[in-house]
Structures are given as structure tokens and as C-alpha cells.
């Protein structure tokens, strides 16, 4: 869980506009842990979301980016390993919301 939250929070702040809020909420509902991270950053297009993968960075010439482009891919693999779900809702130049759902043991 630490890796998931760390990667997503880092991305949210890295790609957010200065002085904008990054919101993290969580809850356990019906034996599932729900995590939502929302920012008011650069956002992504539908095409960019579809192309998320290892070593993929978007608009690198327009925005300086540190890292190898592995963050979201690592998160998706961890979530898949634990039979969870991962989704992204984003509007280009307005922000991104990441939703993660993981089963909780009884």
C-alpha cells in the first residue's frame, strides 16, 4: 500500500498546478478498500490513459519530468496482483482522479 500511495501522491503533486489542492480519500465499503486521489493538474487525454505503460512519459518536451515513467505501471501491476481494480478519470489541462479498490480480508 505504501508504494501505491507514494507513487500516486508523487504524480499528483508533480503534475499539479502550483497552489492547487491534491485530495486523498479512503474508505472501507463491503469488504473493499477504496482509495481516491484527485488533483487539479495537467490531466491526460483518453489516448494517453490508454497508452499507460512502462517507460511511457507524455509531453516530455513540454513538461520537465523526472523519473523513468514507471509509476502508474507499477501501481496497476500491484493492484492487479491483489485482485483489485484501478481506474483513471481525467480531463486534459484540468485534473485527474485515480480510483483504486482492493479486497480486504475478513
DRENDREN-94135 format. One record per atom (N, C-alpha, C): atom name; residue in three letters; x negated, z, y negated. Coordinates in Angstrom, 3 decimals, always signed. Atoms other than C-alpha are relative to their C-alpha. Example, Ala and Ser with C-alpha at 12.3 -4.5 7.8 and 13.67 -1.06 7.14 Angstrom:
BEGIN
 atome residu       px       pz       py
     N    ala   -0.890   +0.000   +1.190
    CA    ala  -12.300   +7.800   +4.500
     C    ala   -0.900   +0.000   -1.200
     N    ser   +0.820   -0.060   +1.190
    CA    ser  -13.670   +7.140   +1.060
     C    ser   +0.770   +0.730   -1.090
END
This chain:
BEGIN
 atome residu       px       pz       py
     N    unk   -0.830   +0.000   +1.189
    CA    unk   +0.000   +0.000   +0.000
     C    unk   -0.877   +0.000   -1.256
     N    unk   +0.899   -0.061   +1.150
    CA    unk   -2.900   +0.751   -2.321
     C    unk   -0.501   -1.398   -0.388
     N    unk   +0.480   +1.358   +0.279
    CA    unk   -4.216   -2.819   -2.010
     C    unk   +1.106   -0.832   -0.641
     N    unk   -1.129   +0.761   +0.536
    CA    unk   -0.778   -4.311   -2.658
     C    unk   +0.226   +0.349   -1.466
     N    unk   -0.287   -0.433   +1.373
    CA    unk   -0.128   -2.242   -5.774
     C    unk   -1.158   -0.345   -0.930
     N    unk   +1.167   +0.290   +0.831
    CA    unk   -3.667   -2.647   -7.090
     C    unk   -0.069   -1.480   -0.381
     N    unk   +0.056   +1.445   +0.268
    CA    unk   -3.640   -6.450   -6.766
     C    unk   +1.109   -0.436   -0.951
     N    unk   -1.128   +0.444   +0.812
    CA    unk   -0.193   -6.841   -8.301
     C    unk   -0.046   +0.556   -1.418
     N    unk   +0.116   -0.587   +1.335
    CA    unk   -0.747   -4.441  -11.203
     C    unk   -1.121   -0.679   -0.782
     N    unk   +1.113   +0.688   +0.663
    CA    unk   -4.104   -6.060  -11.967
     C    unk   +0.446   -1.366   -0.512
     N    unk   -0.500   +1.314   +0.429
    CA    unk   -2.468   -9.504  -12.081
     C    unk   +0.984   +0.132   -1.159
     N    unk   -1.018   -0.161   +1.038
    CA    unk   +0.437   -8.248  -14.189
     C    unk   -0.648   +0.246   -1.363
     N    unk   +0.659   -0.271   +1.278
    CA    unk   -1.877   -6.856  -16.868
     C    unk   -0.915   -1.149   -0.422
     N    unk   +0.931   +1.095   +0.312
    CA    unk   -4.391   -9.702  -16.651
     C    unk   +0.732   -1.180   -0.648
     N    unk   -0.711   +1.182   +0.475
    CA    unk   -1.744  -12.357  -17.304
     C    unk   +1.130   +0.322   -0.976
     N    unk   -1.014   -0.369   +0.981
    CA    unk   +0.481  -10.416  -19.719
     C    unk   -0.517   -0.192   -1.414
     N    unk   +0.338   +0.088   +1.416
    CA    unk   +0.550  -10.924  -23.435
     C    unk   -0.353   +1.402   -0.489
     N    unk   +0.381   -1.319   +0.523
    CA    unk   -1.090   -8.101  -25.426
     C    unk   +1.216   +0.788   -0.492
     N    unk   -1.039   -0.937   +0.466
    CA    unk   +1.120   -5.077  -26.186
     C    unk   +1.376   -0.248   +0.605
     N    unk   -1.278   +0.145   -0.688
    CA    unk   +3.821   -6.048  -23.697
     C    unk   +0.034   +0.942   +1.195
     N    unk   -0.212   -0.973   -1.064
    CA    unk   +5.235   -3.809  -21.019
     C    unk   -0.144   -0.635   +1.385
     N    unk   -0.004   +0.319   -1.427
    CA    unk   +4.460   -4.018  -17.312
     C    unk   +0.793   +1.120   +0.651
     N    unk   -0.906   -1.000   -0.570
    CA    unk   +7.187   -2.268  -15.343
     C    unk   -0.114   +0.004   +1.517
     N    unk   +0.060   -0.190   -1.446
    CA    unk   +6.805   -0.898  -11.818
     C    unk   +1.131   +0.940   +0.389
     N    unk   -1.063   -0.856   -0.507
    CA    unk   +9.829   +0.462   -9.983
     C    unk   -0.029   -0.043   +1.524
     N    unk   -0.060   -0.046   -1.461
    CA    unk  +10.309   +1.554   -6.397
     C    unk   +1.155   +0.878   +0.432
     N    unk   -1.087   -0.785   -0.583
    CA    unk  +12.993   +2.970   -4.169
     C    unk   +0.000   -0.219   +1.505
     N    unk   -0.233   +0.177   -1.431
    CA    unk  +13.779   +3.519   -0.520
     C    unk   +1.504   -0.128   +0.188
     N    unk   -1.412   +0.297   -0.226
    CA    unk  +17.098   +1.961   +0.453
     C    unk   +0.139   -0.553   +1.412
     N    unk   -0.270   +0.479   -1.362
    CA    unk  +18.401   +1.514   +4.002
     C    unk   -1.277   -0.165   +0.828
     N    unk   +1.248   -0.022   -0.779
    CA    unk  +15.031   +2.387   +5.587
     C    unk   -0.975   -1.107   -0.397
     N    unk   +0.935   +0.998   +0.518
    CA    unk  +13.207   -0.139   +3.417
     C    unk   -0.550   +0.478   -1.346
     N    unk   +0.658   -0.316   +1.258
    CA    unk  +10.689   +0.491   +0.652
     C    unk   +0.049   -1.244   -0.875
     N    unk   -0.123   +1.109   +0.947
    CA    unk  +11.435   -1.715   -2.357
     C    unk   -0.956   +0.251   -1.165
     N    unk   +0.934   -0.073   +1.115
    CA    unk   +8.717   -2.365   -4.940
     C    unk   +0.230   -1.214   -0.888
     N    unk   -0.198   +1.076   +0.968
    CA    unk   +9.299   -4.409   -8.093
     C    unk   -1.012   +0.196   -1.124
     N    unk   +0.935   -0.017   +1.114
    CA    unk   +6.611   -5.252  -10.638
     C    unk   +0.357   -1.174   -0.904
     N    unk   -0.425   +1.030   +0.949
    CA    unk   +7.682   -7.140  -13.752
     C    unk   -0.896   +0.027   -1.231
     N    unk   +0.810   +0.095   +1.213
    CA    unk   +5.628   -8.399  -16.677
     C    unk   +0.597   -1.033   -0.945
     N    unk   -0.416   +0.977   +1.015
    CA    unk   +6.103  -10.439  -19.842
     C    unk   -1.208   -0.883   -0.318
     N    unk   +1.244   +0.740   +0.131
    CA    unk   +3.098  -12.642  -19.251
     C    unk   +0.173   -1.494   -0.012
     N    unk   +0.053   +1.454   +0.025
    CA    unk   +2.214  -16.262  -18.730
     C    unk   +1.071   -0.656   +0.848
     N    unk   -0.985   +0.585   -0.904
    CA    unk   +4.713  -16.801  -15.948
     C    unk   -0.590   -1.140   +0.812
     N    unk   +0.423   +1.106   -0.860
    CA    unk   +4.469  -19.516  -13.333
     C    unk   +1.154   -0.974   +0.153
     N    unk   -1.015   +1.007   -0.281
    CA    unk   +6.279  -22.739  -12.639
     C    unk   +0.380   +0.102   +1.479
     N    unk   -0.427   +0.044   -1.402
    CA    unk   +8.191  -23.294   -9.398
     C    unk   -1.067   -0.657   +0.861
     N    unk   +1.059   +0.707   -0.722
    CA    unk   +5.445  -25.702   -8.341
     C    unk   -1.209   +0.911   +0.222
     N    unk   +1.124   -0.924   -0.154
    CA    unk   +2.725  -23.100   -8.969
     C    unk   +0.305   +1.062   +1.048
     N    unk   -0.381   -1.015   -0.990
    CA    unk   +4.610  -20.476   -6.945
     C    unk   -0.103   -0.585   +1.401
     N    unk   +0.044   +0.648   -1.316
    CA    unk   +4.913  -22.936   -4.057
     C    unk   -1.429   -0.232   +0.478
     N    unk   +1.390   +0.290   -0.354
    CA    unk   +1.141  -23.550   -4.145
     C    unk   -0.886   +1.234   +0.110
     N    unk   +0.814   -1.210   -0.110
    CA    unk   +0.021  -19.917   -3.989
     C    unk   -0.726   -0.005   +1.335
     N    unk   +0.811   -0.012   -1.217
    CA    unk   -2.807  -19.719   -1.505
     C    unk   -1.369   +0.555   -0.312
     N    unk   +1.359   -0.505   +0.177
    CA    unk   -6.387  -18.655   -1.002
     C    unk   -0.777   -0.903   -0.949
     N    unk   +0.879   +0.668   +0.962
    CA    unk   -8.764  -19.621   -3.803
     C    unk   +0.751   -0.900   -0.975
     N    unk   -0.789   +0.796   +0.934
    CA    unk   -5.957  -21.018   -5.955
     C    unk   +0.137   +0.765   -1.314
     N    unk   -0.183   -0.535   +1.338
    CA    unk   -6.021  -20.383   -9.695
     C    unk   +0.671   -1.083   -0.826
     N    unk   -0.760   +0.960   +0.776
    CA    unk   -3.660  -22.021  -12.156
     C    unk   -0.480   -0.027   -1.444
     N    unk   +0.342   +0.212   +1.407
    CA    unk   -4.507  -23.445  -15.585
     C    unk   -1.315   +0.670   -0.369
     N    unk   +1.302   -0.639   +0.203
    CA    unk   -8.091  -22.253  -15.288
     C    unk   -0.673   -0.463   -1.297
     N    unk   +0.603   +0.499   +1.232
    CA    unk   -9.169  -24.467  -18.194
     C    unk   +0.658   +0.604   -1.242
     N    unk   -0.749   -0.550   +1.133
    CA    unk   -6.505  -22.953  -20.441
     C    unk   -0.188   +1.502   -0.139
     N    unk   +0.119   -1.459   +0.014
    CA    unk   -6.934  -19.274  -19.473
     C    unk   -1.211   +0.426   +0.805
     N    unk   +1.145   -0.548   -0.716
    CA    unk  -10.142  -17.483  -18.557
     C    unk   +0.518   +0.926   +1.097
     N    unk   -0.449   -0.812   -1.129
    CA    unk   -9.669  -15.933  -15.123
     C    unk   -1.196   +0.519   +0.765
     N    unk   +1.016   -0.616   -0.828
    CA    unk  -11.889  -13.524  -13.298
     C    unk   +0.561   +0.092   +1.419
     N    unk   -0.444   -0.152   -1.380
    CA    unk  -11.749  -13.298   -9.516
     C    unk   -0.035   -1.323   +0.744
     N    unk   +0.103   +1.163   -0.888
    CA    unk  -11.558  -15.670   -6.610
     C    unk   +1.335   -0.667   +0.279
     N    unk   -1.293   +0.594   -0.268
    CA    unk   -7.840  -16.411   -6.632
     C    unk   +0.572   +0.411   +1.352
     N    unk   -0.462   -0.466   -1.306
    CA    unk   -7.168  -14.335   -3.513
     C    unk   +1.112   +1.047   -0.080
     N    unk   -0.901   -1.144   +0.132
    CA    unk   -4.941  -11.551   -4.870
     C    unk   +1.384   -0.171   +0.607
     N    unk   -1.358   +0.179   -0.513
    CA    unk   -1.463  -12.915   -4.199
     C    unk   +0.005   -0.383   +1.475
     N    unk   +0.066   +0.374   -1.418
    CA    unk   -2.520  -14.408   -0.872
     C    unk   -0.248   +1.232   +0.859
     N    unk   +0.253   -1.248   -0.727
    CA    unk   -3.900  -11.049   +0.266
     C    unk   +1.280   +0.823   +0.095
     N    unk   -1.250   -0.761   +0.010
    CA    unk   -0.663   -9.337   -0.763
     C    unk   +1.008   -0.598   +0.972
     N    unk   -0.990   +0.614   -0.903
    CA    unk   +1.511  -11.860   +1.076
     C    unk   -0.372   +0.216   +1.467
     N    unk   +0.432   -0.210   -1.396
    CA    unk   -0.569  -11.510   +4.259
     C    unk   +0.240   +1.442   +0.450
     N    unk   -0.244   -1.408   -0.352
    CA    unk   -0.359   -7.692   +4.192
     C    unk   +1.488   +0.233   +0.216
     N    unk   -1.450   -0.181   -0.115
    CA    unk   +3.393   -7.791   +3.622
     C    unk   +0.511   -0.649   +1.285
     N    unk   -0.400   +0.677   -1.241
    CA    unk   +3.832  -10.306   +6.467
     C    unk   -0.412   +0.813   +1.226
     N    unk   +0.505   -0.772   -1.138
    CA    unk   +1.708   -8.163   +8.807
     C    unk   +0.913   +1.183   +0.325
     N    unk   -0.865   -1.155   -0.212
    CA    unk   +4.092   -5.238   +8.312
     C    unk   +1.482   -0.372   -0.018
     N    unk   -1.371   +0.500   -0.140
    CA    unk   +7.241   -7.369   +8.729
     C    unk   +0.845   +0.216   -1.252
     N    unk   -0.707   -0.149   +1.261
    CA    unk   +8.157   -7.176   +5.071
     C    unk   +0.345   -1.338   -0.607
     N    unk   -0.304   +1.232   +0.720
    CA    unk   +9.321   -9.692   +2.527
     C    unk   -0.631   +0.063   -1.391
     N    unk   +0.683   +0.149   +1.276
    CA    unk   +7.653  -10.947   -0.649
     C    unk   +0.651   -1.152   -0.738
     N    unk   -0.559   +1.107   +0.778
    CA    unk   +9.228  -12.990   -3.426
     C    unk   -0.460   +0.099   -1.447
     N    unk   +0.400   +0.091   +1.399
    CA    unk   +8.367  -14.131   -6.918
     C    unk   +1.118   -0.694   -0.767
     N    unk   -0.906   +0.635   +0.952
    CA    unk  +10.785  -14.858   -9.747
     C    unk   -0.787   -0.108   -1.306
     N    unk   +0.839   +0.171   +1.176
    CA    unk   +9.058  -16.330  -12.772
     C    unk   +0.554   -1.088   -0.901
     N    unk   -0.331   +1.006   +0.992
    CA    unk   +9.744  -18.221  -15.959
     C    unk   -1.273   -0.281   -0.779
     N    unk   +1.246   +0.398   +0.647
    CA    unk   +6.816  -20.141  -17.404
     C    unk   -0.010   +0.452   -1.464
     N    unk   +0.220   -0.535   +1.353
    CA    unk   +5.497  -18.536  -20.626
     C    unk   +0.925   +1.161   -0.367
     N    unk   -0.873   -1.131   +0.303
    CA    unk   +7.965  -15.643  -20.315
     C    unk   -0.278   +1.217   +0.863
     N    unk   +0.292   -1.156   -0.839
    CA    unk   +7.011  -13.464  -17.358
     C    unk   +0.280   -0.238   +1.459
     N    unk   -0.097   +0.081   -1.452
    CA    unk   +7.000  -12.788  -13.669
     C    unk   +0.505   +1.316   +0.553
     N    unk   -0.449   -1.182   -0.735
    CA    unk   +8.782  -10.376  -11.350
     C    unk   -0.330   -0.211   +1.471
     N    unk   +0.370   +0.014   -1.411
    CA    unk   +7.360   -9.638   -7.915
     C    unk   +0.882   +1.020   +0.715
     N    unk   -0.821   -0.888   -0.828
    CA    unk   +9.655   -8.142   -5.264
     C    unk   -0.611   +0.101   +1.391
     N    unk   +0.521   -0.244   -1.344
    CA    unk   +8.329   -6.562   -2.088
     C    unk   +0.934   +0.977   +0.692
     N    unk   -0.835   -0.871   -0.818
    CA    unk  +10.338   -4.988   +0.689
     C    unk   -0.742   +0.225   +1.306
     N    unk   +0.693   -0.360   -1.235
    CA    unk   +8.707   -3.127   +3.596
     C    unk   +0.830   +0.994   +0.791
     N    unk   -0.749   -0.966   -0.817
    CA    unk  +10.328   -1.315   +6.516
     C    unk   -0.685   +1.366   -0.029
     N    unk   +0.500   -1.384   -0.029
    CA    unk   +9.967   +2.467   +6.568
     C    unk   +0.329   +0.592   +1.353
     N    unk   -0.234   -0.633   -1.306
    CA    unk   +9.556   +4.337   +9.849
     C    unk   +0.998   +1.135   -0.104
     N    unk   -1.015   -1.074   -0.025
    CA    unk  +12.239   +6.820  +10.854
     C    unk   -0.646   +1.343   +0.118
END
